[in-house]
Amino acid sequence: MIKESTLRPVDAVVRDVVDAGDYYFKVVKKGQRFRILDLEGNQAADCLFYSADDTAERYSAMDTLREQGQAYLSTGSMLLTNLGNPLLEIVADTCGRHDTLGGACSTESNTVRYALEKRCMHACRDSWLLAVTENPEYGLSKRDLTHNVNFFMNVPITEEGGLTFEDGISAPGKYVEMEAKMDVIVLISNCPQLNNPCNAYNPTPIEVLVWDAA
């Protein structure tokens, strides 16, 4: 599902570098395209998406996977809301596949997956909680942290139907690009995880670029 974009970074109306462990929280307007660029390779970007008109409508992994009939996201995937409406379409992807099953890292999953002493290490859920606390104008709270997409994450499905977290398949300069089908609130945690091999135990920055509708 590899497909390159025709859009040039120099024409972007927004270019924001997001440090590892930081968050990105902005609205992408209907028709705009936005790109998540993996600057140094194998950096997971954990994303939540909401309708800007009604945040009760948000990305649904279940509806998206059911309708597309496959477990991973890539070029051509239509991300659907919990009401079954098109939210975003992946229009370009130079990585190849992205996870929406593994969920986001949290203090609880740090404990379960790694070790008890890892509990207090920073995690994506903490970044989202900080984001909604520092940006009350979006009207979101802890209860709104639901299904997410883990862009650039490599989460293979085992023969037994389980999930594993493996070395990343991205590389410096790889990206995924989406077109907004409605006004979308985009909340990204640039994953701070130090215990997962997907990023070689070294979280790095990403860049978010936005282009106006043609």
N, C-alpha and C positions, 0 to 999 in steps of 0.2 A: 504493500500500500504506500510505497514511497512516491511522493510527488512534491516537486519543488514549487515555490511561489514565484509569481512574476513581479511581486511588489518589492520596491527598493527601500532599504532602511532610510535613505536620505529623504524620502518623501513622507515618512511617518510624521504624524502630528503629535505623537507622544513617544518618548523614549525614556524609560525609567529602569535603572539598574536596582535590583533588589538583593541586598546582601543575604548571605546564608543566615537563617534564623530570623529574618525580618519578614514583614508581610506587605502585601499589595492589596489595596482596597479602593476600587474605583468603579464607575459606571461606564460600560461600553454601549454606545447607542446602536439601535437597530440599523443594520446595513454596514456598520463599521467592521473592520477586520482587526483582530489582535493576534500577535505572535508571542509565544513564550520561547525565548532563545536560551539554550543551554550553553553558557559561555565557556565553561572549562570541561564539561563532559560528565555524564552520569549523576547529575544533580536532580533530585526529585522535587517537583513542584506540586504540592497538594492543594487542589482547587475546589472551592465551593462556588456555586452559581445560583442566583436568585433573579426572579422577575423584578425589575425596578419599580413596576407599577403595583405589585402586590407580592410582598416577600413570602407569603404563605405558599406561593407557587415557586418551586425551586427544582434543581436538577434531581432526577430520579435515576439511579443506577439500574433498578429493577425494570422500569419501563424501557429504558434505553437498550439494555441487553436483550430483553425479550423481543423487541421489535427488529433489532438488527440481526439476531440469531447467532451471535458470536460473543466470545468472552472479552475481547480486547477492543480498544478504540484506535482508529487510524483514519486516514483520508476517506471521506465519504460517510463517516459515522455522523448520525444526527443525534445530538444530545437532547433528550426529551425531559419535560417537566413531569411532576407528579400528577398533572392534569392531562398528560399526553400531548402537550403542545411542543412544537420545535423551539428549542432554546438557543442552541448553537450548532453549527455544522463545521466539522473539521474539513477544511478545504485544501490544506497542504500539510505534509508531514515528512520530514527527512530522517526521522528516527525509526518508524515502522510499526510500533504498537505501544499502547499505554494502558495502564491498569486502572480498573474502577471497582475491583473486588476486595483488595487488601485493606482498605480503610486507612485512616491516618494514625500516625504514632501519637501516643499519649503517655502520661506517667504510668497508667495502669498497664498498657501494653509493653512499656519498657521493662516493667517488673516481670510480666509473664514470658516475654520473648527472650530476655537477656539475663537479668539478675536482680535480686532485691535491692542492691545498692544503686542500681540504675534508675530507680523510681523517680528521683528528683531531678534527673537530667531533663533539659529543655526538650519540648516536643511540639509537633504541629498543632495539636489541639490547644496548647498553651498560647501559641501565636494567634490563633483564631480568637481565643477568649480575650486576649489583649486588644486585638483589632476591634472587636465589637464594643469593648469597654471604652476605648479611646475615641470611637466614632459613633456616638449615640444617634446621630442624624439618620442613620440607615434603619433604625428601629429593630435591630437584631439583638438577640441575647443567646445565652448558653443553650437554650432549648432549640435554637435554629441551626445548630451545627449537626448536619445530617450527612447524606451521601456525598462523597467527594470523588474526584478524579486524581489519580497519581500520575501526572505526566512524567515520562522518562523512566518510570519504575519498571523493573523486570520482575514480574510475579508469575512464574510458570505454574500451571495446573498439573498436579501429579496424576499418575494413572489411577490412583485411589480416589481422586476428586478433591484432594487437599490443595493448599497453596504453599509455595515456598518463596522466599525472598532471596534473589540471586544477584550476582554482579550485573551492573547496568549494561545496556546495549546501546546507549547513546554515546556521544563523543562531542568534543568542542565544536561549536557552531551548528549543532543539530537544533531543529526547532519544530514546533507544531503551531499551526495557524488556524484560527477559527473565524467564522462570520456570524455575527449576532443576528438572530431571527426576531428578537424583541430587544427592548432596552434591558440590559443585563448587569446586575451587580456582580462584580468579579472579586472574590476574596481568595488570595493565594498565600499560603505559607511556604516560603522557600525553606525546605526541610532542614532543620538543624541536627538531624539524627547522626550520632557519632558511633552507633553500634551496628549499623547495617552495611553490608559489603557493597550495596548498590552504588555508593559514591566513594568507594575506597576509604571509608571512614574519614572523609575530608569534605565537609559541606562547602560549596562554592556559590558565587553569585549567579543570578539569572538576569536577563533583560526582558522587559515587556515593551512591545512596540504596538502602536495603534495607527491605523490608516482610516481616513474618512471614506464613506461609501463612494463608489465611482460615479 
